[in-house]
């Protein structure tokens, strides 16, 4: 959690009362007692006047710091003897000036100490040398000219300790330290906090590995600025274009708080037939640089042009009323459907093998078209993609996928019929065609070569018989392998096969076993 600042800050001028000191006499006479009573009344009156003066002083004169004055560092003397520049990253949510810099001094932190203010580019923008230091505790030096700083900008405050012995609290900047409008950054917000440099004075670029607080602090004076809420609208006109009657569309107007103080948007009123505000709650407050999106709708109920206004009421110093002109036109509903093709040919497809094709449906009218259904006719044709009914807005598309899966050889035709509310006519038809081609049948034979043949085998002859008919040689030359593919079979027939070995002289062996194959 960010640490709060436990010490009190002055909100006005400090007035010396040294001239009003007095001493009580151990044995005062009556006259002396009376004088003292009058003096006490005078003091009371003066204190009352001073109190009123403090209460009436401007907050713009307030001098504030970040670190507490009533808490000592966890480690008053680090023991480090290296010359060191020790710093802290800070920022303010409002512009102002750094009037002084202070640091906590250990007894052995001796030598000439110099205060510095740096921007994050490493440029020194303020410097002052400490004088009249005490032996230890808080030391403070005032800049001859206050150092101006911008709002929400990170700076570094540091001092140079020529012989080290600086004070520290490790882990202090693991969370931010806040005393509005000041903030000492938490490590990780803009790099690590607790920065230093050894050996020589200069911009401290090294970061402590434990987010160490080196007990260096600033004295800040804020600037009193007049409230300046301002409203910026991203457009002065909003055109919804041509919209089908009884349909709707939306548009957005963005409001931005572009001033230096919060902006109050009191209201947003819409006029004009068909125009309405569908998102936005009022009144609402926008901090500087924040935005609000107003969503407007145009829903024409009749054909023709329409105009209106969006009037925004706010406390903007650029004008309490901001107007955005609205326009659009209603168009008679005109749903139209375009089909990408009137024919879909699948070509030749092997039987029992599926092929796919598609047609694309496009909404080409000025209003949405409803595709009610898609049906198909023809043997082997089917719809495999597309869900109905479907609504397609203007220029939207969808694909209807069709499959051809012939189960028999020969030509096939069919039709894809699409029903819609298109003004160009319904239904739309797509002619389908394709040819189923028979897959050639074949018989694959394999056998085992004879073992330990006295007469070397030169090859094999394959014999086939149709049904109960006689066997006939089917290979035109000796087959030297132990496999044979018969591609001359015909669907629906039954074949018997046997194999004979052949030697170098062309002499055949006895027949092998016989097998029977039924071709479907």
C-alpha positions as CSV (number, residue, x, y, z in Angstrom):
1,X,0.0,0.0,0.0
2,X,1.3,3.6,-0.7
3,X,2.5,5.2,2.5
4,X,0.6,8.3,3.8
5,X,2.6,11.3,5.1
6,X,2.4,11.4,8.9
7,X,3.8,14.9,9.4
8,X,1.9,18.1,9.4
9,X,2.4,20.8,6.8
10,X,2.1,24.5,7.1
11,X,-0.8,26.1,5.2
12,X,0.2,29.7,5.7
13,X,2.9,32.2,6.8
14,X,5.0,31.5,10.0
15,X,5.2,34.7,12.1
16,X,7.9,35.2,14.7
17,X,6.7,36.0,18.3
18,X,10.2,36.4,19.9
19,X,9.5,40.0,20.9
20,X,6.6,38.9,23.2
21,X,8.7,36.8,25.6
22,X,8.3,37.7,29.3
23,X,9.4,36.4,32.7
24,X,7.2,35.8,35.8
25,X,8.5,37.2,39.0
26,X,8.6,34.8,42.0
27,X,6.9,37.4,44.2
28,X,5.0,39.8,41.9
29,X,3.4,42.9,43.1
30,X,-0.3,43.6,42.3
31,X,0.6,46.0,39.6
32,X,2.9,43.5,38.0
33,X,0.2,40.9,38.0
34,X,-2.1,43.3,36.3
35,X,0.4,44.1,33.6
36,X,0.9,40.5,32.9
37,X,-2.8,40.0,32.7
38,X,-3.0,42.7,30.0
39,X,-0.1,41.2,28.2
40,X,-1.7,37.8,28.2
41,X,-4.9,39.3,26.7
42,X,-2.7,41.0,24.1
43,X,-1.1,37.7,23.3
44,X,-4.4,35.9,23.1
45,X,-5.7,38.6,20.7
46,X,-2.5,38.3,18.6
47,X,-2.7,34.5,18.5
48,X,-6.3,34.8,17.4
49,X,-5.4,37.1,14.6
50,X,-2.6,34.8,13.5
51,X,-4.9,31.8,13.6
52,X,-7.3,33.6,11.4
53,X,-4.5,34.6,9.0
54,X,-3.5,31.0,8.7
55,X,-7.0,29.9,8.1
56,X,-7.5,32.4,5.3
57,X,-4.2,31.9,3.5
58,X,-4.3,30.4,0.0
59,X,-3.6,26.6,-0.5
60,X,-1.5,27.6,-3.5
61,X,1.1,28.8,-1.0
62,X,1.3,25.4,0.8
63,X,4.8,23.9,1.1
64,X,4.7,20.1,1.2
65,X,7.1,17.2,1.2
66,X,7.0,13.4,0.8
67,X,9.0,11.9,3.7
68,X,8.0,12.2,7.4
69,X,10.0,14.4,9.7
70,X,9.1,12.5,12.9
71,X,10.5,9.1,11.8
72,X,14.2,8.2,11.8
73,X,15.8,6.2,9.0
74,X,16.0,2.4,9.7
75,X,19.8,2.7,9.0
76,X,21.0,6.2,10.0
77,X,24.5,5.5,8.7
78,X,25.0,3.0,5.9
79,X,28.7,2.8,6.6
80,X,29.5,3.2,2.9
81,X,32.5,5.6,2.5
82,X,32.3,6.0,-1.3
83,X,31.4,9.5,-2.5
84,X,27.8,9.1,-3.6
85,X,25.0,10.9,-5.4
86,X,21.8,9.7,-3.8
87,X,18.3,10.3,-5.3
88,X,14.6,9.6,-5.5
89,X,12.2,9.6,-8.5
90,X,9.1,11.7,-7.9
91,X,6.2,13.4,-9.8
92,X,3.3,15.7,-9.1
93,X,-0.2,15.6,-10.5
94,X,-0.2,19.4,-10.7
95,X,2.4,21.8,-12.0
96,X,4.4,23.7,-9.4
97,X,7.8,24.5,-8.1
98,X,10.5,22.8,-6.0
99,X,11.5,25.5,-3.5
100,X,14.0,23.4,-1.4
101,X,15.6,20.1,-1.0
102,X,16.3,18.3,2.2
103,X,18.1,15.1,3.4
104,X,18.6,13.2,6.6
105,X,22.2,13.5,7.8
106,X,24.2,10.9,9.8
107,X,26.9,12.3,12.2
108,X,29.7,11.0,9.9
109,X,28.1,12.3,6.7
110,X,30.4,15.2,6.5
111,X,31.8,17.5,3.8
112,X,30.0,19.9,1.4
113,X,26.6,18.6,0.3
114,X,25.0,19.8,-2.9
115,X,21.3,19.4,-3.9
116,X,20.2,18.7,-7.4
117,X,17.0,18.4,-9.4
118,X,17.2,16.5,-12.7
119,X,14.8,15.6,-15.5
120,X,14.7,12.0,-16.8
121,X,17.0,12.9,-19.7
122,X,19.7,13.6,-17.2
123,X,19.7,17.3,-17.5
124,X,20.2,19.2,-14.2
125,X,17.5,21.8,-13.8
126,X,18.2,23.0,-10.3
127,X,21.2,23.1,-7.9
128,X,22.0,24.5,-4.4
129,X,24.8,24.0,-1.8
130,X,23.8,23.3,1.8
131,X,25.1,25.8,4.4
132,X,24.9,26.1,8.2
133,X,24.2,22.4,8.6
134,X,23.7,20.8,12.0
135,X,25.7,17.8,13.1
136,X,22.9,15.4,12.2
137,X,19.2,15.1,11.4
138,X,17.3,16.9,8.6
139,X,19.2,19.4,6.6
140,X,17.4,21.8,4.1
141,X,18.6,24.2,1.4
142,X,16.4,26.6,-0.5
143,X,16.9,27.1,-4.3
144,X,17.8,30.6,-5.2
145,X,15.1,30.3,-8.0
146,X,12.3,27.8,-7.5
147,X,12.6,24.9,-9.9
148,X,9.5,24.7,-12.0
149,X,8.1,21.2,-12.7
150,X,5.3,20.0,-15.0
151,X,2.3,17.9,-14.0
152,X,2.5,14.1,-14.3
153,X,6.2,14.2,-15.3
154,X,8.9,12.2,-13.5
155,X,12.0,14.0,-12.1
156,X,14.9,13.0,-9.8
157,X,15.8,14.8,-6.6
158,X,19.3,14.0,-5.3
159,X,22.2,15.2,-3.1
160,X,25.9,14.6,-3.2
161,X,27.5,13.0,-0.1
162,X,31.3,13.5,-0.6
163,X,32.4,10.8,1.9
164,X,29.3,8.6,2.0
165,X,27.8,7.7,5.3
166,X,24.3,8.3,3.9
167,X,21.1,7.1,5.6
168,X,18.8,4.4,4.1
169,X,15.7,2.2,4.3
170,X,15.8,-0.9,2.1
171,X,12.5,-1.9,0.5
172,X,10.9,1.5,1.1
173,X,9.9,2.1,-2.5
174,X,8.3,-1.3,-3.1
175,X,5.1,0.7,-3.0
176,X,4.5,4.4,-3.8
177,X,4.7,7.2,-1.2
178,X,1.9,9.7,-1.7
179,X,1.2,13.2,-0.3
180,X,-1.1,14.7,-2.9
181,X,-0.3,16.0,-5.3
182,X,3.2,14.5,-4.8
183,X,4.2,10.9,-5.3
184,X,7.5,9.1,-4.9
185,X,7.3,6.3,-7.5
186,X,7.0,2.7,-6.6
187,X,9.8,0.6,-8.2
188,X,8.5,-0.7,-11.5
189,X,6.4,2.3,-12.3
190,X,9.2,4.0,-14.3
191,X,12.1,1.7,-13.6
192,X,13.3,1.1,-10.1
193,X,13.3,3.9,-7.5
194,X,16.1,4.6,-5.1
195,X,18.8,5.8,-7.5
196,X,22.5,6.5,-6.9
197,X,25.9,7.1,-8.4
198,X,29.3,6.4,-6.9
199,X,32.6,8.3,-7.0
200,X,31.5,11.5,-8.6
201,X,28.5,13.8,-8.5
202,X,26.1,13.6,-11.4
203,X,22.8,12.2,-12.7
204,X,22.2,9.1,-10.6
205,X,21.4,6.3,-13.0
206,X,22.2,3.2,-10.9
207,X,19.1,1.6,-9.2
208,X,19.2,0.0,-5.8
209,X,18.3,-3.7,-5.9
210,X,16.1,-3.4,-2.9
211,X,14.1,-0.2,-3.7
212,X,16.1,1.8,-1.1
213,X,15.0,5.1,0.3
214,X,18.2,7.3,0.8
215,X,16.2,9.9,2.7
216,X,16.4,12.7,0.2
217,X,13.2,14.8,-0.1
218,X,11.8,17.9,-1.8
219,X,9.8,20.9,-0.7
220,X,7.0,21.6,-3.2
221,X,4.8,24.6,-3.8
222,X,1.8,24.0,-6.0
223,X,0.2,26.4,-8.5
224,X,-3.3,27.5,-8.0
225,X,-5.0,27.2,-11.4
226,X,-8.5,28.2,-12.4
227,X,-10.8,25.4,-13.3
228,X,-10.8,24.9,-17.1
229,X,-13.2,22.1,-18.2
230,X,-13.3,21.7,-21.9
231,X,-15.3,19.4,-24.2
232,X,-14.0,18.1,-27.5
233,X,-16.3,16.1,-29.9
234,X,-14.7,13.9,-32.5
235,X,-17.1,15.0,-35.3
236,X,-19.6,17.7,-36.0
237,X,-21.7,15.5,-38.3
238,X,-22.7,11.9,-38.3
239,X,-24.1,10.3,-41.5
240,X,-25.7,6.9,-41.3
241,X,-26.0,6.5,-45.1
242,X,-28.9,4.6,-46.8
243,X,-30.7,2.1,-44.6
244,X,-33.5,-0.2,-45.5
245,X,-36.9,0.8,-44.0
246,X,-37.7,-1.0,-40.7
247,X,-34.0,-2.0,-40.2
248,X,-31.5,-0.1,-38.1
249,X,-27.8,0.8,-37.9
250,X,-25.7,2.5,-35.2
251,X,-23.0,5.2,-35.1
252,X,-20.7,6.6,-32.4
253,X,-19.8,10.1,-31.2
254,X,-16.8,10.3,-28.8
255,X,-16.7,13.0,-26.1
256,X,-13.3,13.9,-24.7
257,X,-12.4,16.0,-21.6
258,X,-9.6,18.1,-23.2
259,X,-9.3,20.7,-20.4
260,X,-7.2,20.9,-17.3
261,X,-10.0,20.1,-14.9
262,X,-12.9,17.6,-14.8
263,X,-15.7,18.1,-17.3
264,X,-19.4,17.5,-16.4
265,X,-21.6,16.3,-19.3
266,X,-25.1,17.2,-18.1
267,X,-27.2,15.9,-20.9
268,X,-27.4,14.6,-24.5
269,X,-30.6,15.1,-26.4
270,X,-31.5,13.7,-29.9
271,X,-34.0,15.2,-32.3
272,X,-35.2,14.0,-35.7
273,X,-37.4,11.1,-36.8
274,X,-35.7,7.7,-36.7
275,X,-32.7,8.9,-34.6
276,X,-32.2,7.9,-31.0
277,X,-29.5,7.6,-28.3
278,X,-29.0,4.0,-27.2
279,X,-25.9,4.2,-25.0
280,X,-24.9,7.0,-22.6
281,X,-25.9,8.0,-19.0
282,X,-26.1,11.5,-17.7
283,X,-25.0,13.5,-15.9
284,X,-21.4,12.1,-16.0
285,X,-18.0,13.5,-15.1
286,X,-14.9,13.0,-17.3
287,X,-11.5,13.6,-15.8
288,X,-8.9,15.3,-18.1
289,X,-8.0,13.2,-21.1
290,X,-10.8,10.7,-20.5
291,X,-13.4,9.9,-23.1
292,X,-17.0,8.8,-23.4
293,X,-18.6,7.1,-26.4
294,X,-22.2,7.9,-27.2
295,X,-23.9,5.3,-29.4
296,X,-26.7,6.6,-31.6
297,X,-29.2,4.6,-33.8
298,X,-30.9,5.4,-37.0
299,X,-34.0,3.3,-37.7
300,X,-36.1,4.7,-40.6
301,X,-39.7,3.8,-40.9
302,X,-40.3,5.4,-44.2
303,X,-38.4,6.0,-47.4
304,X,-36.6,9.3,-48.0
305,X,-34.0,11.6,-46.3
306,X,-33.9,12.3,-42.6
307,X,-32.0,14.8,-40.5
308,X,-31.6,15.4,-36.8
309,X,-29.3,16.8,-34.1
310,X,-27.5,15.5,-31.1
311,X,-27.2,18.4,-28.5
312,X,-24.7,17.9,-25.7
313,X,-25.0,20.0,-22.5
314,X,-21.8,20.5,-20.4
315,X,-19.9,22.9,-18.2
316,X,-17.2,23.3,-20.9
317,X,-15.6,26.7,-21.0
318,X,-15.7,26.5,-24.8
319,X,-19.5,26.5,-24.7
320,X,-22.2,24.9,-22.7
321,X,-24.0,23.4,-25.7
322,X,-22.4,21.4,-28.5
323,X,-24.4,20.2,-31.5
324,X,-23.7,17.3,-33.9
325,X,-25.7,17.2,-37.1
326,X,-27.3,13.8,-37.9
327,X,-28.4,12.5,-41.3
328,X,-29.5,9.4,-43.1
329,X,-32.0,8.1,-45.6
330,X,-34.6,5.3,-45.6
331,X,-34.7,3.0,-48.6
332,X,-37.5,0.6,-49.5
333,X,-36.7,-3.0,-48.6
334,X,-35.1,-4.7,-51.6
335,X,-33.7,-8.1,-50.7
336,X,-31.9,-9.7,-53.6
337,X,-30.1,-13.1,-53.8
338,X,-27.4,-13.9,-56.3
339,X,-26.3,-17.5,-56.9
340,X,-22.7,-17.9,-58.2
341,X,-23.6,-20.5,-60.9
342,X,-26.6,-21.9,-62.7
343,X,-24.9,-25.3,-63.3
344,X,-22.5,-27.5,-61.3
345,X,-20.8,-30.3,-63.1
346,X,-18.8,-32.9,-61.2
347,X,-17.3,-34.7,-64.3
348,X,-16.3,-38.3,-64.1
349,X,-16.3,-39.8,-60.6
350,X,-15.4,-43.4,-59.8
351,X,-18.4,-45.4,-58.4
352,X,-18.6,-45.4,-54.6
353,X,-16.3,-42.4,-54.4
354,X,-17.6,-39.0,-53.3
355,X,-16.8,-35.7,-54.9
356,X,-17.8,-32.2,-53.6
357,X,-18.6,-28.9,-55.2
358,X,-20.3,-25.6,-54.0
359,X,-22.3,-22.6,-55.0
360,X,-22.0,-19.2,-53.3
361,X,-25.1,-17.2,-52.3
362,X,-24.7,-13.4,-52.0
363,X,-27.1,-10.8,-50.7
364,X,-26.9,-8.1,-53.3
365,X,-29.9,-6.0,-52.4
366,X,-30.2,-3.0,-50.1
367,X,-31.8,-5.0,-47.3
368,X,-31.3,-8.4,-45.8
369,X,-32.4,-11.5,-47.8
370,X,-33.8,-14.6,-46.2
371,X,-32.8,-17.9,-47.7
372,X,-35.6,-20.2,-46.5
373,X,-34.5,-23.5,-47.8
374,X,-32.3,-25.5,-50.2
375,X,-33.4,-28.9,-51.6
376,X,-31.8,-31.3,-54.0
377,X,-32.9,-34.0,-56.5
378,X,-31.1,-36.6,-58.6
379,X,-29.5,-40.0,-57.7
380,X,-26.2,-39.7,-56.0
381,X,-26.5,-35.9,-55.2
382,X,-26.8,-34.5,-51.7
383,X,-26.4,-31.3,-49.7
384,X,-23.5,-31.5,-47.2
385,X,-23.0,-27.9,-46.1
386,X,-25.4,-25.0,-45.4
387,X,-28.0,-24.4,-42.7
388,X,-31.5,-23.1,-43.4
389,X,-33.3,-20.8,-43.0
390,X,-30.5,-18.2,-43.1
391,X,-30.5,-14.4,-43.2
392,X,-27.9,-12.6,-45.2
393,X,-27.3,-8.9,-44.7
394,X,-26.3,-6.8,-47.8
395,X,-23.0,-8.1,-49.3
396,X,-23.0,-11.1,-46.9
397,X,-22.3,-14.5,-48.5
398,X,-22.7,-18.2,-47.6
399,X,-21.7,-21.4,-49.4
400,X,-23.9,-24.3,-50.1
401,X,-21.9,-27.5,-50.5
402,X,-23.1,-30.4,-52.7
403,X,-21.8,-33.9,-53.0
404,X,-21.9,-36.4,-55.9
405,X,-21.4,-40.1,-54.9
406,X,-22.4,-42.4,-57.7
407,X,-23.1,-46.0,-56.9
408,X,-23.4,-47.2,-60.5
409,X,-21.6,-46.3,-63.8
410,X,-23.3,-43.9,-66.1
411,X,-24.5,-40.3,-66.4
412,X,-26.5,-38.7,-63.7
413,X,-28.4,-35.3,-63.4
414,X,-30.1,-33.5,-60.7
415,X,-31.1,-30.0,-59.4
416,X,-30.3,-27.8,-56.4
417,X,-33.3,-25.5,-55.7
418,X,-32.9,-22.5,-53.4
419,X,-35.9,-20.7,-52.0
420,X,-35.7,-17.1,-50.7
421,X,-37.6,-13.8,-50.4
422,X,-35.4,-12.2,-53.2
423,X,-37.2,-9.6,-55.3
424,X,-35.3,-11.0,-58.3
425,X,-37.4,-14.2,-58.2
426,X,-37.5,-17.4,-56.2
427,X,-36.7,-20.2,-56.3
428,X,-33.3,-20.2,-58.0
429,X,-32.2,-23.5,-59.6
430,X,-28.8,-24.9,-60.2
431,X,-28.5,-27.8,-62.7
432,X,-26.3,-30.7,-61.4
433,X,-24.5,-33.3,-63.6
434,X,-21.9,-36.0,-63.2
435,X,-20.8,-39.4,-64.6
436,X,-20.2,-42.5,-62.5
437,X,-17.3,-44.6,-63.9
438,X,-16.8,-48.3,-63.0
439,X,-13.6,-49.1,-61.3
440,X,-11.6,-51.8,-63.2
441,X,-11.5,-55.1,-61.2
442,X,-8.3,-57.2,-60.9
443,X,-7.1,-60.3,-59.2
444,X,-3.8,-60.3,-57.4
445,X,-2.1,-63.8,-57.2
446,X,0.9,-64.8,-55.1
447,X,2.5,-68.2,-54.5
448,X,5.5,-69.9,-52.9
449,X,8.5,-71.1,-55.0
450,X,9.2,-74.8,-54.8
451,X,12.0,-75.7,-52.4
452,X,15.0,-78.1,-53.1
453,X,14.0,-78.6,-56.8
454,X,16.5,-80.9,-58.6
455,X,15.6,-79.2,-61.9
456,X,16.2,-75.4,-61.5
457,X,13.0,-73.4,-61.9
458,X,13.2,-70.7,-64.7
459,X,9.7,-69.3,-64.1
460,X,6.0,-69.9,-63.9
461,X,2.9,-70.3,-66.0
462,X,-0.5,-69.1,-64.7
463,X,-3.7,-70.8,-65.8
464,X,-7.3,-69.6,-65.4
465,X,-10.6,-71.2,-66.0
466,X,-14.0,-69.3,-66.2
467,X,-16.4,-71.1,-63.9
468,X,-16.3,-74.9,-64.7
469,X,-14.6,-74.3,-68.1
470,X,-11.2,-75.5,-69.2
471,X,-8.0,-73.9,-67.9
472,X,-6.1,-71.6,-70.3
473,X,-2.7,-70.0,-70.0
474,X,-3.1,-66.3,-69.2
475,X,0.5,-65.0,-69.1
476,X,2.1,-64.4,-72.6
477,X,5.6,-65.2,-71.3
478,X,7.2,-67.0,-68.4
479,X,6.6,-65.1,-65.2
480,X,9.9,-65.1,-63.3
481,X,8.4,-63.7,-60.0
482,X,6.0,-65.4,-57.6
483,X,3.2,-62.8,-58.2
484,X,0.7,-62.1,-61.0
485,X,-2.0,-59.5,-61.5
486,X,-4.9,-60.5,-63.7
487,X,-6.6,-57.3,-65.1
488,X,-8.8,-59.0,-67.7
489,X,-11.5,-60.2,-65.3
490,X,-15.1,-59.1,-65.6
491,X,-17.5,-58.1,-62.9
492,X,-19.8,-60.9,-61.7
493,X,-17.8,-63.8,-62.9
494,X,-16.1,-66.7,-61.0
495,X,-12.6,-67.7,-61.9
496,X,-10.3,-70.7,-60.9
497,X,-6.5,-70.3,-61.0
498,X,-3.5,-72.7,-60.8
499,X,0.3,-72.2,-61.4
500,X,3.0,-74.5,-62.9
501,X,6.8,-74.2,-62.6
502,X,8.8,-74.1,-65.8
503,X,12.5,-75.2,-66.2
504,X,15.1,-73.9,-68.7
505,X,13.8,-76.3,-71.4
506,X,10.2,-75.2,-71.1
507,X,9.1,-78.3,-69.3
508,X,6.3,-77.7,-66.8
509,X,5.8,-79.2,-63.4
510,X,2.6,-80.7,-62.2
511,X,-0.1,-78.1,-61.2
512,X,-0.2,-76.3,-57.9
513,X,-3.3,-76.3,-55.8
514,X,-6.4,-74.6,-57.3
515,X,-8.0,-71.4,-55.9
516,X,-11.4,-69.9,-56.8
517,X,-12.0,-66.1,-57.0
518,X,-15.5,-64.4,-57.3
519,X,-15.3,-60.9,-58.9
520,X,-18.2,-58.8,-57.5
